[in-house]
Amino acid sequence: MSKVEKISVSLTGELLAEVQQAVASGDFASTSEVVRAALREWREQRARQHITTAHLRRLLTEAEASGYTEGALDFAAIKAEGRRRLSSTAE
């Protein structure tokens, strides 16, 4: 079993109320359990995002290497738009 360490986390009043409500409703046994569940979900989301990004990069590389030019795709513009969209969802 992993070593457990305590940390301090600051939350807005709104988030704190949601965490406390989750515990009060019986969905979670403690505030720590809520935070651990949220962190597990965050970690899984990051892993899925990484796989998706890696897959898209591989597809773009294959498309560029294929020499297919119908429609004259601008891969630099496509990549830039993808980066713009990704950064806007992170905000």
MARBA-3410 file (N, C-alpha, C, O; in Angstrom, 1 decimal):
91
0.8,-1.2,0.0,0.0,0.0,0.0,0.9,1.2,0.0,1.9,1.3,0.6 ~ 0.4,2.2,-0.7,1.2,3.5,-0.8,1.1,4.3,0.5,0.2,4.2,1.3 ~ 2.2,5.0,0.7,2.3,5.9,1.9,1.3,7.0,1.7,1.2,7.6,0.7 ~ 0.5,7.3,2.8,-0.4,8.3,2.7,0.2,9.6,3.4,0.7,9.5,4.5 ~ 0.1,10.7,2.7,0.6,12.0,3.2,-0.6,13.0,3.2,-1.4,13.0,2.3
-0.6,13.8,4.2,-1.6,14.9,4.3,-1.1,16.1,3.6,0.1,16.5,3.6 ~ -2.0,16.8,2.9,-1.8,18.1,2.3,-2.9,19.0,2.6,-4.0,18.6,3.1 ~ -2.7,20.3,2.4,-3.8,21.2,2.6,-4.2,21.7,1.3,-3.4,22.1,0.4 ~ -5.5,21.8,1.1,-6.1,22.2,-0.2,-7.1,23.3,0.1,-8.0,23.2,0.9 ~ -7.0,24.4,-0.6,-7.9,25.6,-0.5,-9.0,25.5,-1.6,-8.7,25.3,-2.7
-10.2,25.6,-1.1,-11.3,25.5,-2.1,-12.2,26.8,-1.9,-12.2,27.4,-0.9 ~ -12.9,27.1,-3.0,-13.8,28.2,-3.0,-15.0,27.7,-2.1,-15.2,26.5,-1.9 ~ -15.8,28.7,-1.6,-16.9,28.3,-0.8,-17.9,27.4,-1.5,-18.5,26.5,-0.9 ~ -18.0,27.7,-2.8,-18.9,26.8,-3.6,-18.5,25.4,-3.7,-19.2,24.5,-3.5 ~ -17.2,25.2,-4.0,-16.6,23.9,-4.1,-16.7,23.2,-2.7,-17.0,22.0,-2.6
-16.4,23.9,-1.7,-16.4,23.3,-0.3,-17.8,22.8,0.0,-18.0,21.7,0.5 ~ -18.8,23.7,-0.3,-20.2,23.3,-0.1,-20.6,22.0,-0.9,-21.3,21.1,-0.3 ~ -20.1,21.9,-2.1,-20.4,20.7,-2.9,-19.7,19.4,-2.3,-20.3,18.4,-2.2 ~ -18.5,19.6,-1.8,-17.8,18.5,-1.2,-18.5,18.1,0.1,-18.7,16.9,0.3 ~ -18.9,19.0,0.9,-19.6,18.7,2.2,-20.9,18.1,1.9,-21.4,17.2,2.6
-21.6,18.5,0.8,-22.9,18.0,0.5,-22.7,16.5,0.0,-23.6,15.7,0.4 ~ -21.7,16.2,-0.7,-21.4,14.9,-1.1,-21.2,13.9,0.1,-21.6,12.8,0.0 ~ -20.5,14.4,1.1,-20.3,13.7,2.3,-21.6,13.5,3.1,-22.0,12.4,3.5 ~ -22.4,14.6,3.2,-23.6,14.6,4.0,-24.7,13.7,3.4,-25.5,13.1,4.1 ~ -24.7,13.6,2.1,-25.6,12.8,1.4,-25.3,11.3,1.5,-26.1,10.4,1.2
-24.1,11.0,2.0,-23.7,9.6,2.1,-23.0,9.1,0.9,-22.6,7.9,0.8 ~ -22.8,9.9,-0.2,-22.1,9.4,-1.4,-20.7,9.1,-1.1,-20.1,8.3,-1.7 ~ -20.1,9.8,-0.1,-18.7,9.6,0.3,-18.6,9.6,1.8,-19.4,10.2,2.5 ~ -17.6,8.9,2.3,-17.5,8.8,3.8,-16.8,10.0,4.4,-17.0,10.3,5.6 ~ -16.0,10.7,3.6,-15.2,11.8,4.1,-14.8,12.8,3.0,-14.9,12.5,1.8
-14.4,14.0,3.4,-14.0,15.0,2.4,-12.7,14.4,1.6,-12.5,14.7,0.5 ~ -11.9,13.7,2.4,-10.7,13.1,1.7,-11.1,12.2,0.6,-10.4,12.1,-0.4 ~ -12.1,11.4,0.9,-12.6,10.4,-0.1,-13.1,11.2,-1.4,-12.8,10.7,-2.5 ~ -13.7,12.3,-1.2,-14.2,13.1,-2.4,-13.0,13.6,-3.2,-13.0,13.4,-4.4 ~ -12.0,14.1,-2.5,-10.8,14.6,-3.2,-10.1,13.5,-3.9,-9.6,13.7,-5.0
-9.9,12.3,-3.2,-9.3,11.2,-3.9,-10.0,10.8,-5.1,-9.4,10.5,-6.2 ~ -11.3,10.7,-5.1,-12.1,10.3,-6.2,-11.9,11.3,-7.4,-11.8,10.9,-8.5 ~ -11.9,12.6,-7.0,-11.8,13.6,-8.0,-10.4,13.5,-8.7,-10.2,13.7,-9.9 ~ -9.4,13.3,-7.9,-8.0,13.1,-8.4,-7.9,11.9,-9.3,-7.2,12.0,-10.3 ~ -8.5,10.8,-8.9,-8.5,9.6,-9.8,-9.1,9.9,-11.1,-8.6,9.5,-12.2
-10.2,10.6,-11.1,-10.9,10.9,-12.4,-10.1,11.9,-13.2,-10.0,11.7,-14.4 ~ -9.4,12.9,-12.6,-8.5,13.8,-13.2,-7.4,13.0,-13.9,-7.0,13.3,-15.1 ~ -6.8,12.1,-13.2,-5.7,11.3,-13.7,-6.1,10.5,-14.9,-5.4,10.4,-15.9 ~ -7.3,9.9,-14.8,-7.8,9.1,-16.0,-8.1,10.0,-17.2,-7.8,9.6,-18.3 ~ -8.6,11.2,-16.9,-8.9,12.1,-18.0,-7.6,12.5,-18.7,-7.5,12.6,-20.0
-6.6,12.8,-17.9,-5.3,13.2,-18.5,-4.7,12.0,-19.3,-4.1,12.3,-20.4 ~ -4.8,10.8,-18.9,-4.3,9.6,-19.6,-5.1,9.5,-20.9,-4.5,9.2,-21.9 ~ -6.4,9.6,-20.9,-7.2,9.5,-22.1,-6.8,10.6,-23.1,-6.7,10.4,-24.3 ~ -6.6,11.8,-22.6,-6.2,12.9,-23.5,-4.9,12.7,-24.1,-4.7,13.0,-25.3 ~ -4.0,12.1,-23.3,-2.6,11.8,-23.9,-2.7,10.8,-25.0,-2.1,10.9,-26.0
-3.5,9.7,-24.8,-3.7,8.7,-25.8,-4.3,9.3,-27.0,-3.9,9.0,-28.1 ~ -5.3,10.1,-26.9,-6.0,10.7,-28.0,-5.0,11.6,-28.8,-4.9,11.6,-30.0 ~ -4.2,12.4,-28.1,-3.3,13.3,-28.7,-2.2,12.5,-29.4,-1.8,12.8,-30.6 ~ -1.7,11.4,-28.8,-0.7,10.6,-29.4,-1.3,9.9,-30.7,-0.6,9.8,-31.7 ~ -2.5,9.5,-30.6,-3.2,8.8,-31.8,-3.3,9.8,-32.9,-3.0,9.5,-34.1
-3.8,11.1,-32.6,-3.9,12.1,-33.6,-2.6,12.5,-34.3,-2.5,12.7,-35.5 ~ -1.6,12.5,-33.5,-0.2,12.9,-34.0,0.2,11.8,-35.0,0.8,12.1,-36.0 ~ 0.0,10.5,-34.6,0.4,9.4,-35.4,-0.4,9.4,-36.8,0.2,9.2,-37.8 ~ -1.7,9.7,-36.7,-2.5,9.8,-37.9,-2.0,11.0,-38.8,-1.9,10.8,-40.0 ~ -1.7,12.1,-38.2,-1.2,13.3,-39.0,0.1,12.9,-39.7,0.4,13.3,-40.8
1.0,12.2,-38.9,2.3,11.9,-39.5,2.1,10.9,-40.6,2.8,11.0,-41.7 ~ 1.2,9.9,-40.5,0.9,9.0,-41.6,0.3,9.7,-42.8,0.7,9.4,-43.9 ~ -0.6,10.6,-42.5,-1.2,11.4,-43.7,-0.1,12.2,-44.4,-0.1,12.2,-45.6 ~ 0.7,12.9,-43.7,1.8,13.7,-44.3,2.7,12.8,-45.1,3.1,13.2,-46.2 ~ 3.1,11.6,-44.6,4.0,10.7,-45.2,3.4,10.1,-46.5,4.1,9.6,-47.4
2.0,10.0,-46.5,1.4,9.3,-47.6,1.5,10.1,-48.9,1.4,9.5,-50.0 ~ 1.7,11.4,-48.8,1.8,12.2,-50.0,0.5,12.5,-50.6,0.4,13.1,-51.7 ~ -0.6,12.1,-50.0,-1.9,12.4,-50.5,-2.2,13.9,-50.5,-2.0,14.5,-49.4 ~ -2.5,14.5,-51.6,-2.6,16.0,-51.6,-4.0,16.5,-52.1,-4.2,17.7,-52.1 ~ -4.9,15.6,-52.3,-6.3,16.1,-52.8,-6.9,16.9,-51.6,-6.9,16.5,-50.5
-7.3,18.1,-52.0,-7.9,19.0,-51.0,-6.9,19.9,-50.4,-7.2,20.8,-49.6 ~ -5.6,19.7,-50.7,-4.5,20.5,-50.2,-4.6,20.9,-48.8,-4.8,22.1,-48.4 ~ -4.5,19.9,-47.9,-4.6,20.1,-46.5,-3.4,20.9,-46.0,-2.3,20.6,-46.3 ~ -3.7,21.8,-45.1,-2.6,22.6,-44.5,-2.4,22.0,-43.0,-3.1,22.5,-42.1 ~ -1.5,21.1,-42.9,-1.3,20.4,-41.6,-0.9,21.4,-40.5,-1.3,21.2,-39.4
-0.1,22.3,-40.9,0.3,23.3,-39.8,-0.9,24.1,-39.3,-1.0,24.3,-38.1 ~ -1.8,24.5,-40.2,-3.0,25.2,-39.7,-3.9,24.2,-38.9,-4.5,24.7,-37.9 ~ -4.0,23.0,-39.3,-4.8,22.0,-38.6,-4.3,21.8,-37.2,-5.0,21.8,-36.2 ~ -3.0,21.7,-37.1,-2.3,21.5,-35.8,-2.5,22.7,-34.9,-2.8,22.6,-33.7 ~ -2.4,23.9,-35.5,-2.5,25.2,-34.8,-4.0,25.3,-34.2,-4.2,25.7,-33.1
-4.9,24.9,-35.1,-6.3,25.0,-34.6,-6.6,24.0,-33.5,-7.3,24.3,-32.6 ~ -6.0,22.8,-33.6,-6.2,21.8,-32.6,-5.6,22.3,-31.3,-6.2,22.1,-30.2 ~ -4.4,22.9,-31.3,-3.8,23.4,-30.1,-4.6,24.6,-29.5,-4.8,24.7,-28.3 ~ -5.2,25.4,-30.4,-6.1,26.5,-29.9,-7.3,25.9,-29.2,-7.6,26.4,-28.1 ~ -7.9,24.9,-29.8,-9.1,24.3,-29.2,-8.8,23.6,-27.9,-9.5,23.7,-26.9
-7.6,23.0,-27.8,-7.2,22.3,-26.6,-6.9,23.3,-25.5,-7.3,23.1,-24.4 ~ -6.3,24.4,-25.8,-6.0,25.4,-24.8,-7.3,26.1,-24.3,-7.3,26.5,-23.1 ~ -8.3,26.2,-25.2,-9.5,26.9,-24.8,-10.3,26.0,-23.8,-11.1,26.5,-23.0 ~ -10.2,24.7,-24.0,-10.9,23.8,-23.1,-10.3,23.6,-21.7,-10.9,23.2,-20.8 ~ -9.0,23.9,-21.7,-8.2,23.8,-20.4,-8.5,25.0,-19.5,-8.2,25.0,-18.3
-9.1,26.1,-20.0,-9.3,27.3,-19.2,-10.5,27.2,-18.4,-10.8,28.2,-17.7
END
